[in-house]
Amino acid sequence: MSTEELTPTMVLVAGMVVLTIGERLMPAAAGRQWRSGWPGWPGWLGWLRIGWRNIGLGGVNALLLVVIGAPCMVLVSVWAEAHDLGLLRAVPLSEAMVAMVAVLMIDGLMYLWHRANHVICWLWHFHRLHHSDEEMDATTTIRFHPVEIAISILWRMAAMPLLGLTIGHYAIYEFCLFPVILLHHSNLRVPWVLERLGRRLIVTPGLHRVHHSRVRIESESNFASIFSFWDRLGGTLMLRERGWKISFGVEESEQPDWRVTSTRN
């Protein structure tokens, strides 16, 4: 694993450890199953029973990214650079400006990708695993179906020659992304003042908990990953004063028939 791949991974692991401890000390929702453990599994053992399912999935997905995803993305990046392909290579900007624009581009692409996972029926079939977690904590961040991860790799690879993105740009993006998504999936209590100030720019826990609601109109909002302004631009921003009281998960009786292959109003 190269330094470009290793650094974001270290941020993810370190962030998950810190937030897992913080969730136990300052939980946003102290009375939920996460806090009280699982019947017959007190305290930390209760967390392990739930959390290790997500960690196991995360391990499989990490292996998929390292063994298949990263090498393929490197090959595409090198090929695109050798042929001078991509929008960013056609614009006279400094290296620092290119990196900043690249991060914004990738975050915009992730917003579109996330919306697609909720709109297109067969993509939702895999993405619903992420939403099926009934007790959000830091480990929910890595709870994804391996097929969704594989398709997302193809999505990222397709963008590289079109926009001039490199593997280095994705590494910078993930370095910024992981702390934000770990925080907004966590059960960490964030002071309301910081929540209100923070959501003007980034996706905060209060915003993302709305997205994980069982209520359809709420789960169809707040798709952004880092920057909350994508939801403002896309008309999908939804605010709720006390998001930690939301009921998480996916209704077992829900059928994906209402999800179609065209954009809904």
N, C-alpha and C positions, 0 to 999 in steps of 0.2 A: 504494500500500500504506500503510495507516494505521500509527501508532506501535504500536498494540496488536498488529498483525500483524508489524511489522518487528522489534521487540525480541526475541521468541523466535527468529525466523529468524537474527538476528545471533548469538544465543547458540549456535545449532546450528552455524553456519559456523565461528565462532571455536573452539568446542569440538572440532570435527572436525580443524581445523588443528593445534591443540595436541596432541590425542591421537595424530594420525598421526605427529607428530614423536616423541612419547613412546614409541610402539610400536616405533619404530626403535631408540631408545636403550635402552629397558628392556622387551623383549618377554617376555610370559608364556610363550610357546612358541618358543624360539629356533631349534629345529630343523625347524620346519614349512615348507611351501612359501612361506608369507607372508614368512618371514624370508630364505629363500634365493633368493627370486625365482621366475621361471618358466624352464623350459628354453629357453636362447637369449636370455633377457631378464634380465640380471644386475641385482642391487640394486634401486634405485628404479625402473628401467624395468620390472622384473618386477612391482612393486607397481602401476605405472600400468596395465599390461596387465589386471590383475585389478580394481583399484579403480575405474577409469573406467567400467566396466560398471555398477557400483552407483551411481556419481555421475550417470551419464546417466539411470538410472531415477529417481534422486532429483530431478533437474531436471525431468523430465516430471511427476512427482507434485507438485512445488512449483508448477509452472505450473497444474496442475489445481486445487490448493487456492486459489491466488491469484485465478484467473480465474472459477472457478465456486464452490468451496467457501466461501471467506470471504464473498463478497457474499450468498450464500444464507443463511448462518448469521446475518449481520447483519440481514437482512430478518426472519428468524424471531425473532431476539432482540428487535427493535424491536416486532414484532407482539405477542409474548408479554407484553412490558412494558406496552404500551398497553392490553392487556386484563387486566392484573394476574394473569397465569396462573403457576402453579408453586408447588411446595411451599415453597421458600425465601422466597417473598414472603408466605406466610401465617404465618411464624414470626417473632416479635419478637426479632431478633438485631441486633447492631451490624454495620456494614458489614464490619469486619475479621473478625468471627466468620462471617458469611455467606460471605466469600471462602475461609476455611479449610474450612468444611463443603463448599463447592462443589468444592474441590480433592479432598477425600476422596471425594465422590460421583462425580466424573468418573473418578478412578482406579479406583473400584469398577466403574464401567461398562466401563472399558477391560479390566479383568480378565474380566468376563463376555463381552465382545466377543472377546477373545483365545481363551477357551475355546471359544466358538462356532465360531471359525475352524478349530479342531482336531476338532470333533465333527460338524459339518454338512458333508456330502460336497462340495457345490458351492462352499462357502466355502473349504474346504481346497484345492480345485483352484487357487485364486488365491494362497492364503497359502503354499503349498508353495514358491513362488518365493523367499520370504524365507529358508526353511530350506534351500534348495538350495545356499547358499553354503558351500563346503567349507573355507574358510579365513576364520574370523571376524576382522574388524578393525572400526575405527570406521565404515567405509563400509557395512558390513552393516546399520547402523542405518537407512539410507534405501533399502534394497533391498526394495521392495514392488511388487506388481502394481498398475498404475493402477486396475483394476477394484475391487480390494480397498480402495484409497483412496477411490474414489467411493462405495462402499457404506458405508464408515466415516463419511463425511460425512453420509449420511442417518441413520445411527445417532445421531450427535451432534446433528443437527437435531431428531430426534424427542424427545430428552431435554430440550431447552431449555424448551418450554412445560410439560412434565410436572413438572420439578424446579425450574423458575425459574432456570435457568442462563442467563448472558449471554455475549456474545462476549468481554467483559472477563474473565470467569471462566475461559474456555478459554485466553485469552492468559496469565493467571497460571499456569494448570496447565502449559502448554507451557514456560513459563519455568523451572518446576521440573523438568519431565519430561526435557527435552533433555539436560542434563548427566548425568542418571542413565542414560538409555538409551544415550548415547554411551559412557559408561564401561563398562556391563555388556556391550556388544557388542565392546568393544575387545580388542586383544591386549596391553594394558598390564599389566605385572607389578605386582600389588598385594600388599603384605606380608600374610602370613597372619593376623597379629594384627588388622589393619584389616579384612580380609575377614570374620573371625569376629565382630568387634564390629559391623560395618556391616550384616551380613545380618539382625540382630535387628530392624532397622527398614526398610531399603531393599533393593532387588534389587541384589546385588553381581555382579561378573563371574563368580565361582565358581558362583553360583546359576543365572545365565542360560546359562552354557555347557552346563550339564546339559540345559536345555530345547532346545538346538540339537543334541543327540546324535542319531546315526542309530538308536539303540536306542529302540524305541517307548515302553517304559515310562518312559524318561527324558524323551523329547520331550513326553510327556503330563503334564508337571509344570512347576512354576515359571512360571505364566502372568502373574504380576503385572508391572506396569510400573514404578511407583515404590516402593510400600510392600509389603514382603514379607508382612505379616500377612494379606493377602487369600488367599495360598496356604495359610497356616495355618488360616484360617477355612474355606476351601474344601476342605481335606484334600488339597491338591495339592503340598505342599512336599516337595522331595527334596534331600537334602544329599549331597555327594560330596567327599571330602577333596582330591583333586587334579583339579579339573574341566578343567584345560587339556590333559589327556591324552585327553580325549574325542574320538571320531571324529565330525566335523561333517558335515552334509549330509543328503540324502535318498537312500535306496537307489533306483537306477534301476529295479530290478525291482519296487519297491513299487507295488501297485495300491491305489487309494483305496476299494476295495469294503468294507473293514471300517469305514469312517466312515459313520455312519448319521445320520438326521435326528431321532433322539431321544437323550436323555441315556443314556450307557452307565454301567455299574457301575464 
